[in-house]
């Protein structure tokens, strides 16, 4: 694994916003960060035997996708205000190799409401190590993690502001793919 930008990780609470291409992304991020991250994860993962039992112990919060899950966003805000680092995948699901999806507005909501720094992160290679449909990793690929500059967003507290910030965060993540 190759990591660029470790020195950019804020010492205090922040929103870690990363692209998402593999189920390997959360463990990779937890391996890179000096303290464990709290992840927002689709609630369907909590129904998988073994994994579903382990996720709450790993600090994951279940998200009801497609519903604008305000309960989990409020829990994430509370955790940010208590000093935790909360990780979200703005795309909301895994993208195909080499591509990015349109971000969900939830990351913008968290950024504006919390006023905590957003740390953009780009992960490359996890989709080669653990591609869709595989249960076990494939050896031989390098995983690269690029950590960008933290940024506090002070846009208007509105649905339009959330969307604008979410789009900006996704652009920051995409820009890291060239590092």
Secondary structure, DSSP 8 states (H G I E B T S, - for coil): -EEE-GGGS-SS-EEEEE---STTHHHHHHHHSSS--EEEEEGGGGGSTTHHHHHGGGT-EEE-TTTT-HHHHHHHHHHHHTT-EEEE-TTSS---TT------THHHHHHHHH--EEEEEEEESHHHHS-TT-SS--SS---EEEEEEEE-----SSHHHHHHHHHHHHHHHHHHTT-
